[in-house]
Amino acid sequence: MATVFFNGTVLTQDRRNPVVSAFSVENGLITATGKDGDFNLGGATRVNLQGRTVLPGFNDAHVHLWKVGQLAAYILDLRGIGSIDAIIERVKEASRTVEPGRWIIGRGFNEAVLSDKRLPVAADLDRATTCHPVHLLRTCAHIACVNTAALNLCGITRGTVSPEGGSVGMTDGAPNGQFYETALGLITTHIPPASVEDLADMIRIGARQMLARGITSITDPAVHPELGRAYELACGEALGLRVNLMPMLLPDGGEIAYPLPEVHDDPWRRQTTVKLFADGGLSGGTAALSRNYRNRDDKGILRIGADRFLSLGREIRQRGFAIGTHAIGDRAIAEVLGSYKTLEQEFGPVRNRIEHFGLPTDASLEEAARQGIVAVPQPVFLDELGDNFLASLDDEFLKRCYPIKTLARCGIRYALSTDAPVVKNFDPWNNIRAAVTRRTGSGKVISPQEAITVAEALESYTMGGAWAEGTESVKGSIEAGKYADFIVLDRNPLETPVEELTSITTESVFVNGQQLQSRN
């Protein structure tokens, strides 16, 4: 039986029919949209929206779902922590409940908000415990800090050589416990991996958190084989979340590529794009730039050379996948676009992605538009990590930092995302506010000319996400023939002051036409 939702303000995100008051749902699909009077309500279940606003479910186009669940229930959450002493206390507290010899894992610190204004070193973490190996990821997940017990267990010595695309931190010729980019693999290969069952549990925990915020679809942009098996176990109607996966091809610090899975596409789990990494993170100073970071004598880290990229890219394209590449710095973006161009000449055009797309040059913008690249930026970085950018980038880089308005002007399709748990607050309304205000945590504004409107942000958070994964024909808007995935809000975001966007309440979430139970 059909259900008709009426007497609402339905922001469809369908440019041909942007606002309607009613729509009908049957068998999990939207069947029609229009005015209240267009529907025969007699033979259908009726839902009076009582003037409330309806949107398609949000699509976070780049979020590490399982890591959101992992931080919620499995490891130390260090986001927002204020000092190295406070980190030490958190690790010390954990050590009291962990058997000696077992790893203590944490993530989320940011030296920009630490009173110490530096990364921890092994000697700091030794103050917490010498009986447990400790591994703490910076919030960006591109830098890790470990204690001496971890260095010893992993065989890291003065003679350890940094792998290609990475760096082992040294002080006076001795390892100091800091690891950058691909060098993280020198440690992580020694940490016992989570079981497939635990990974599936993390996925379910993360999914509940997404749905509670009105996010009904996500892309996980770095899926290793065991995680892929966990998604196979967890995905489906019971999860309630539509998942687009990007298998990763190279492990950190590894030269041997993972085996490529098969292309997969069903209503709940899609797998059509493979992930590569070209550089590091901007807030930690490892994104690959064409000139030095401010007050530093380095340009970041290029993780993969053109020859290796093309070799892997050919394998990916031959297997029928598109490519999504992490590239933030201007040098990395240019390198990736050059490799994409070569692959385009060899295999023909495909809808490739560039994740983050933080500092493109004018030439890169032109080339990305020509190739039909989909950009996947994170305006929320400006809110939580923008003060890092102000401290590390020169004025010219800051002018083009995450140039979202320019993307649209150049004809580049883009999808908003959060990259959580790189950021703590992955609520879509906070991300939208950041896209509109471009304000950092300290209140400064970065390149205000790149601000977009709330309406533009809504479209890129719904249709943009669908376009990025190639599912625009079945989701992203409220129109006939698409999945009935939508959210009901307590107010209209287009009529809400920008500073009040984060107080908007998602009153109910519908996936496949079914209202979900309240999820926390």
C-alpha positions as CSV (number, residue, x, y, z in Angstrom):
1,M,0.0,0.0,0.0
2,A,1.2,3.5,-0.8
3,T,1.9,6.1,1.8
4,V,1.4,9.8,1.1
5,F,3.3,12.4,3.0
6,F,1.5,15.8,2.7
7,N,1.3,19.3,4.1
8,G,5.0,19.8,4.2
9,T,7.8,21.8,2.8
10,V,9.7,19.3,0.8
11,L,13.1,20.5,-0.4
12,T,13.5,17.8,-3.1
13,Q,17.0,18.7,-4.4
14,D,15.5,18.1,-7.8
15,R,16.4,21.2,-9.8
16,R,13.3,20.7,-12.1
17,N,10.9,20.7,-9.1
18,P,12.8,22.0,-6.1
19,V,9.9,22.5,-3.6
20,V,6.7,20.4,-3.2
21,S,4.3,19.9,-0.4
22,A,3.6,16.2,-0.9
23,F,5.0,12.9,-2.2
24,S,4.1,9.3,-2.2
25,V,6.1,6.2,-1.3
26,E,5.5,2.5,-2.1
27,N,7.8,-0.6,-1.9
28,G,10.7,1.5,-0.6
29,L,10.6,4.0,-3.5
30,I,9.3,7.5,-4.1
31,T,6.5,7.1,-6.6
32,A,5.4,10.7,-7.2
33,T,5.8,14.3,-5.9
34,G,3.6,17.4,-6.2
35,K,1.0,19.4,-4.4
36,D,-1.4,18.1,-1.7
37,G,-4.3,18.2,-4.2
38,D,-2.4,16.0,-6.7
39,F,-2.9,12.9,-4.5
40,N,-5.9,10.7,-3.9
41,L,-5.5,10.3,-0.1
42,G,-8.5,7.9,0.2
43,G,-6.7,4.7,-0.6
44,A,-3.4,5.4,1.0
45,T,-1.8,5.6,4.4
46,R,-1.6,9.3,5.2
47,V,1.1,11.1,7.0
48,N,0.5,14.8,7.8
49,L,3.8,16.6,8.0
50,Q,2.2,19.5,9.7
51,G,4.3,22.0,7.9
52,R,7.6,20.4,8.7
53,T,10.6,20.4,6.3
54,V,11.7,17.3,4.5
55,L,15.1,16.7,2.9
56,P,16.6,13.7,1.2
57,G,18.9,11.8,3.6
58,F,22.4,13.3,3.8
59,N,25.2,11.5,2.1
60,D,28.6,11.9,3.8
61,A,30.8,11.2,0.8
62,H,34.0,10.6,2.8
63,V,33.8,9.2,6.3
64,H,35.6,6.3,8.0
65,L,32.5,4.6,9.4
66,W,34.2,1.8,11.3
67,K,36.7,4.2,12.8
68,V,33.8,6.3,14.1
69,G,32.5,3.1,15.8
70,Q,36.0,2.2,17.0
71,L,36.6,5.6,18.7
72,A,33.2,5.3,20.3
73,A,33.8,1.9,22.0
74,Y,37.2,0.4,21.4
75,I,40.1,2.8,21.7
76,L,41.0,6.1,23.5
77,D,39.4,9.2,22.0
78,L,41.9,12.0,22.4
79,R,40.1,14.6,20.3
80,G,40.0,17.9,22.0
81,I,42.5,17.0,24.7
82,G,44.5,20.0,25.9
83,S,48.0,18.9,26.8
84,I,50.6,16.2,26.6
85,D,50.2,15.7,30.3
86,A,46.5,15.1,29.8
87,I,47.3,12.5,27.1
88,I,49.7,10.8,29.5
89,E,47.1,10.6,32.2
90,R,44.6,9.1,29.8
91,V,47.1,6.4,28.7
92,K,48.1,5.8,32.3
93,E,44.5,5.3,33.3
94,A,44.0,2.9,30.5
95,S,47.2,0.9,31.5
96,R,45.6,0.1,34.8
97,T,43.0,-2.1,33.1
98,V,45.1,-3.5,30.2
99,E,47.2,-6.6,30.7
100,P,51.0,-5.8,30.5
101,G,52.4,-6.4,27.1
102,R,49.1,-5.6,25.3
103,W,48.8,-2.5,23.1
104,I,47.1,0.7,24.2
105,I,45.7,2.4,21.1
106,G,44.3,6.0,20.9
107,R,43.5,8.6,18.3
108,G,42.6,12.3,17.9
109,F,45.2,14.6,19.4
110,N,46.1,17.8,17.6
111,E,49.3,19.6,18.6
112,A,47.7,22.9,17.6
113,V,45.3,22.7,20.5
114,L,47.8,21.2,23.0
115,S,49.3,23.7,25.4
116,D,52.7,22.2,24.5
117,K,52.3,23.1,20.8
118,R,54.2,20.0,19.7
119,L,53.7,16.3,19.0
120,P,54.4,13.8,21.8
121,V,57.6,11.8,21.7
122,A,58.5,8.4,23.1
123,A,59.9,9.8,26.3
124,D,56.6,11.5,27.0
125,L,54.6,8.3,26.6
126,D,57.1,6.4,28.6
127,R,55.8,8.4,31.6
128,A,52.4,6.8,31.1
129,T,53.6,3.2,30.9
130,T,56.7,1.1,30.1
131,C,54.8,-2.1,30.4
132,H,52.6,-1.7,27.3
133,P,53.3,-0.7,23.8
134,V,51.4,2.6,23.0
135,H,50.3,3.8,19.6
136,L,48.5,7.2,19.3
137,L,47.4,8.5,16.0
138,R,47.2,12.2,15.4
139,T,43.7,13.4,14.4
140,C,44.6,13.3,10.7
141,A,45.7,9.6,10.9
142,H,48.8,10.5,8.9
143,I,51.1,10.8,11.9
144,A,51.6,8.5,14.9
145,C,53.4,8.7,18.2
146,V,54.6,5.6,20.1
147,N,56.5,4.9,23.3
148,T,59.8,3.0,23.8
149,A,58.1,-0.3,24.4
150,A,56.5,0.0,20.9
151,L,59.8,1.0,19.3
152,N,61.5,-2.0,20.8
153,L,58.7,-4.5,19.9
154,C,58.7,-3.3,16.3
155,G,62.5,-3.3,16.0
156,I,62.8,0.4,15.3
157,T,66.5,1.4,15.8
158,R,69.0,4.1,14.8
159,G,69.5,2.0,11.6
160,T,65.8,2.0,10.6
161,V,65.4,3.4,7.1
162,S,62.3,5.5,6.3
163,P,60.1,3.8,3.6
164,E,59.3,5.6,0.3
165,G,56.5,8.1,0.9
166,G,57.1,8.2,4.7
167,S,59.4,9.3,7.4
168,V,60.7,7.9,10.8
169,G,61.2,10.7,13.3
170,M,64.8,10.9,14.6
171,T,66.4,13.1,17.3
172,D,70.2,13.1,17.3
173,G,70.1,10.0,15.2
174,A,67.8,8.0,17.4
175,P,64.1,7.2,16.8
176,N,62.0,9.7,18.8
177,G,58.7,7.8,18.5
178,Q,57.1,9.9,15.7
179,F,56.1,8.3,12.4
180,Y,54.8,10.0,9.3
181,E,52.7,8.7,6.3
182,T,53.8,5.3,4.9
183,A,56.2,4.8,7.9
184,L,53.1,4.2,10.1
185,G,53.2,0.7,8.6
186,L,56.4,0.0,10.4
187,I,54.3,0.0,13.6
188,T,50.8,-1.0,12.6
189,T,51.9,-4.3,11.1
190,H,52.9,-5.3,14.6
191,I,49.5,-4.4,16.2
192,P,47.1,-7.4,16.4
193,P,44.3,-6.6,13.9
194,A,40.7,-6.4,15.0
195,S,38.6,-9.5,14.1
196,V,36.1,-9.4,11.3
197,E,33.4,-9.6,14.0
198,D,34.8,-6.7,15.9
199,L,35.1,-4.6,12.7
200,A,31.4,-5.4,11.9
201,D,30.4,-4.3,15.4
202,M,32.3,-1.0,14.8
203,I,30.5,-0.6,11.5
204,R,27.1,-1.0,13.3
205,I,28.0,1.4,16.0
206,G,29.1,4.0,13.4
207,A,26.0,3.5,11.4
208,R,23.8,4.2,14.4
209,Q,25.6,7.5,14.9
210,M,25.2,8.4,11.2
211,L,21.5,7.7,11.1
212,A,20.9,9.7,14.3
213,R,22.3,12.7,12.4
214,G,20.1,12.2,9.3
215,I,22.9,10.6,7.3
216,T,21.4,7.7,5.3
217,S,24.3,7.1,2.9
218,I,28.1,7.2,3.3
219,T,31.3,6.4,1.4
220,D,34.1,4.7,3.4
221,P,37.2,5.7,1.4
222,A,39.8,3.2,2.6
223,V,38.7,-0.4,2.9
224,H,41.3,-3.1,3.4
225,P,40.3,-6.8,2.7
226,E,39.4,-7.7,6.3
227,L,37.2,-4.6,6.6
228,G,35.6,-5.5,3.3
229,R,34.6,-8.8,4.7
230,A,33.2,-7.0,7.8
231,Y,31.1,-4.8,5.6
232,E,29.8,-7.9,3.8
233,L,28.7,-9.2,7.2
234,A,27.2,-6.0,8.5
235,C,25.6,-4.4,5.4
236,G,22.0,-4.8,4.4
237,E,18.6,-3.5,5.4
238,A,19.2,-4.3,9.1
239,L,22.1,-1.8,9.1
240,G,19.8,0.9,7.8
241,L,22.6,2.7,6.0
242,R,23.6,2.6,2.4
243,V,27.3,2.2,2.0
244,N,29.7,3.0,-0.8
245,L,33.1,1.4,-0.4
246,M,36.5,2.3,-1.8
247,P,38.9,-0.6,-1.4
248,M,42.4,0.6,-0.8
249,L,45.2,-1.0,-2.9
250,L,48.4,-0.3,-1.0
251,P,48.8,-0.8,2.8
252,D,50.8,1.8,4.7
253,G,54.5,1.1,4.4
254,G,53.8,-1.9,2.1
255,E,55.0,-2.5,-1.4
256,I,52.8,-5.5,-2.1
257,A,49.3,-4.4,-3.1
258,Y,46.2,-6.0,-1.7
259,P,44.2,-8.2,-4.1
260,L,41.5,-6.2,-5.9
261,P,38.0,-7.3,-5.0
262,E,35.2,-7.6,-7.5
263,V,33.0,-4.7,-8.6
264,H,29.8,-4.9,-6.5
265,D,26.6,-2.9,-6.7
266,D,23.4,-3.6,-4.8
267,P,21.0,-1.2,-3.0
268,W,22.9,-1.4,0.3
269,R,26.6,-1.9,-0.7
270,R,28.4,-0.5,-3.6
271,Q,32.0,-1.0,-4.6
272,T,33.1,0.6,-7.9
273,T,36.0,2.9,-7.1
274,V,39.5,2.0,-5.7
275,K,41.4,4.3,-3.3
276,L,45.0,5.5,-3.7
277,F,47.0,8.0,-1.6
278,A,49.1,10.7,-3.2
279,D,50.1,12.7,-0.1
280,G,49.4,13.3,3.5
281,G,47.4,15.7,5.7
282,L,47.3,19.5,5.6
283,S,46.8,20.1,9.3
284,G,49.8,18.0,10.1
285,G,52.0,19.4,7.4
286,T,52.5,16.3,5.3
287,A,50.3,17.3,2.3
288,A,52.6,17.7,-0.7
289,L,53.1,21.3,-1.7
290,S,55.0,23.1,-4.4
291,R,56.7,25.4,-1.9
292,N,57.6,25.3,1.7
293,Y,55.2,25.4,4.6
294,R,55.3,28.6,6.5
295,N,58.3,28.8,8.8
296,R,59.5,25.3,7.8
297,D,62.0,24.0,5.4
298,D,60.0,21.3,3.8
299,K,57.1,20.8,1.3
300,G,55.4,17.8,2.8
301,I,55.4,14.2,1.5
302,L,54.5,12.8,-1.9
303,R,53.5,9.2,-1.1
304,I,53.6,7.7,-4.5
305,G,55.5,8.5,-7.7
306,A,53.9,8.7,-11.2
307,D,55.3,5.4,-12.4
308,R,53.9,3.5,-9.5
309,F,50.6,5.4,-9.7
310,L,50.2,4.5,-13.4
311,S,51.1,0.9,-12.8
312,L,48.5,0.6,-10.1
313,G,46.0,2.7,-12.0
314,R,46.2,0.4,-15.1
315,E,45.4,-2.6,-12.9
316,I,42.5,-0.7,-11.4
317,R,41.0,0.4,-14.7
318,Q,41.5,-3.0,-16.3
319,R,39.4,-4.5,-13.5
320,G,36.6,-2.1,-14.3
321,F,37.0,0.3,-11.3
322,A,37.3,4.1,-11.3
323,I,39.9,5.7,-9.0
324,G,39.5,7.9,-6.0
325,T,42.8,9.5,-4.8
326,H,43.6,11.3,-1.6
327,A,45.4,14.5,-2.8
328,I,45.4,17.7,-0.8
329,G,48.5,19.7,-1.7
330,D,48.9,21.5,-5.0
331,R,51.8,19.3,-6.1
332,A,49.9,16.1,-5.3
333,I,46.8,17.2,-7.1
334,A,48.8,18.1,-10.2
335,E,50.6,14.8,-10.2
336,V,47.3,12.9,-9.8
337,L,45.6,14.8,-12.6
338,G,48.6,14.1,-14.9
339,S,48.3,10.4,-14.2
340,Y,44.5,10.4,-14.6
341,K,45.0,12.1,-18.0
342,T,47.4,9.3,-19.1
343,L,45.0,6.6,-18.0
344,E,42.1,8.4,-19.7
345,Q,44.1,8.3,-23.0
346,E,44.7,4.6,-22.5
347,F,41.3,3.4,-21.2
348,G,38.9,6.2,-22.0
349,P,37.0,8.6,-19.6
350,V,35.6,7.5,-16.3
351,R,34.2,9.3,-13.3
352,N,37.3,9.5,-11.1
353,R,37.4,11.3,-7.8
354,I,39.9,13.4,-5.9
355,E,39.4,13.2,-2.1
356,H,40.0,16.5,-0.2
357,F,41.2,18.6,-3.2
358,G,42.6,21.2,-0.8
359,L,44.9,23.5,-2.7
360,P,44.4,23.2,-6.5
361,T,46.1,25.6,-8.8
362,D,44.2,27.3,-11.7
363,A,45.8,24.8,-14.1
364,S,44.6,21.9,-12.0
365,L,41.1,23.3,-11.8
366,E,41.0,23.6,-15.5
367,E,42.2,20.0,-16.0
368,A,39.9,18.6,-13.4
369,A,36.9,20.2,-15.1
370,R,38.0,18.9,-18.5
371,Q,38.3,15.3,-17.1
372,G,35.0,15.5,-15.2
373,I,36.7,14.8,-11.9
374,V,34.5,14.7,-8.8
375,A,36.0,16.7,-5.9
376,V,35.2,15.6,-2.3
377,P,36.2,18.4,0.1
378,Q,35.6,18.8,3.8
379,P,34.6,22.4,4.8
380,V,34.4,21.3,8.4
381,F,38.2,21.1,8.4
382,L,38.1,24.9,8.4
383,D,36.2,24.8,11.7
384,E,38.3,22.2,13.5
385,L,41.6,22.3,11.8
386,G,41.7,25.8,10.2
387,D,43.9,27.3,12.8
388,N,46.5,24.7,11.8
389,F,46.2,25.9,8.2
390,L,46.7,29.6,9.3
391,A,49.9,28.6,11.1
392,S,51.4,26.5,8.3
393,L,50.3,28.0,5.0
394,D,51.4,31.2,3.3
395,D,48.9,33.8,2.2
396,E,48.7,32.6,-1.4
397,F,47.9,29.1,-0.3
398,L,45.3,30.4,2.2
399,K,43.5,32.3,-0.6
400,R,42.9,29.0,-2.5
401,C,42.4,26.7,0.5
402,Y,39.4,24.4,-0.1
403,P,38.1,26.6,-2.9
404,I,34.5,25.3,-2.9
405,K,32.9,28.2,-4.7
406,T,35.5,28.1,-7.4
407,L,34.8,24.4,-8.0
408,A,31.3,25.2,-9.0
409,R,32.4,28.2,-11.1
410,C,34.8,25.9,-13.0
411,G,32.1,23.3,-13.6
412,I,33.6,20.7,-11.2
413,R,31.0,18.6,-9.4
414,Y,31.7,18.3,-5.7
415,A,30.3,16.4,-2.7
416,L,30.6,17.6,0.9
417,S,31.9,15.2,3.5
418,T,33.6,15.2,7.0
419,D,36.3,12.6,7.0
420,A,35.2,11.7,10.5
421,P,36.7,10.8,12.9
422,V,39.4,13.2,11.6
423,V,37.0,15.7,13.0
424,K,35.0,15.2,16.1
425,N,31.8,16.9,15.0
426,F,30.5,15.2,11.9
427,D,26.9,16.6,12.2
428,P,25.9,17.8,8.7
429,W,24.6,21.1,10.0
430,N,28.0,21.9,11.5
431,N,29.7,21.1,8.2
432,I,27.2,23.2,6.3
433,R,27.8,26.1,8.7
434,A,31.5,25.8,8.1
435,A,31.0,25.9,4.3
436,V,28.9,29.1,4.6
437,T,31.0,30.9,7.2
438,R,34.5,29.4,6.6
439,R,35.4,30.4,10.1
440,T,38.1,28.6,12.2
441,G,37.8,27.5,15.8
442,S,39.4,30.8,16.9
443,G,37.0,32.9,14.9
444,K,39.2,33.8,12.0
445,V,37.9,33.4,8.4
446,I,39.8,31.6,5.6
447,S,39.2,32.8,2.0
448,P,35.7,34.1,2.5
449,Q,35.2,34.4,-1.2
450,E,35.0,30.6,-1.4
451,A,31.9,30.5,0.9
452,I,28.8,28.8,-0.6
453,T,25.1,29.2,0.3
454,V,23.1,26.9,2.5
455,A,21.1,25.9,-0.6
456,E,24.3,25.0,-2.4
457,A,25.6,23.0,0.6
458,L,22.4,21.1,0.8
459,E,22.5,20.0,-2.8
460,S,26.2,19.0,-2.5
461,Y,25.4,17.0,0.6
462,T,22.6,15.0,-1.1
463,M,22.8,15.0,-4.9
464,G,26.5,15.7,-4.8
465,G,27.2,12.6,-2.7
466,A,25.1,10.5,-5.1
467,W,26.9,11.9,-8.1
468,A,30.3,11.2,-6.5
469,E,29.5,7.5,-6.2
470,G,27.5,7.2,-9.5
471,T,24.1,6.6,-7.9
472,E,22.4,9.9,-8.9
473,S,19.7,7.9,-10.7
474,V,18.5,6.2,-7.6
475,K,19.2,8.5,-4.7
476,G,20.2,12.1,-3.7
477,S,16.8,13.7,-4.3
478,I,13.1,13.2,-3.6
479,E,11.7,12.3,-7.0
480,A,9.9,9.4,-8.6
481,G,11.9,6.2,-8.9
482,K,14.4,6.9,-6.2
483,Y,14.9,5.3,-2.9
484,A,12.6,6.7,-0.2
485,D,15.4,7.8,2.1
486,F,14.5,11.1,3.7
487,I,14.6,13.1,6.9
488,V,12.0,15.3,8.6
489,L,13.3,18.5,10.3
490,D,11.8,20.8,12.9
491,R,12.5,23.9,10.7
492,N,13.4,25.0,7.2
493,P,17.2,25.4,6.9
494,L,16.8,27.9,4.1
495,E,14.9,30.2,6.5
496,T,17.2,29.6,9.5
497,P,20.0,32.1,10.4
498,V,23.4,30.5,9.7
499,E,24.5,30.6,13.4
500,E,21.3,28.6,14.3
501,L,21.8,25.8,11.7
502,T,23.4,23.6,14.3
503,S,20.3,23.7,16.4
504,I,18.1,22.2,13.7
505,T,16.6,18.9,14.9
506,T,16.1,15.8,12.8
507,E,12.8,14.6,14.1
508,S,12.6,11.4,12.1
509,V,14.6,9.4,9.6
510,F,13.1,7.2,6.9
511,V,15.2,4.7,4.9
512,N,13.6,2.5,2.2
513,G,10.3,4.2,3.2
514,Q,10.5,2.9,6.7
515,Q,10.8,5.1,9.7
516,L,13.8,4.1,11.8
517,Q,13.7,3.8,15.6
518,S,15.5,6.5,17.5
519,R,19.2,5.9,17.3
520,N,22.0,7.3,19.6
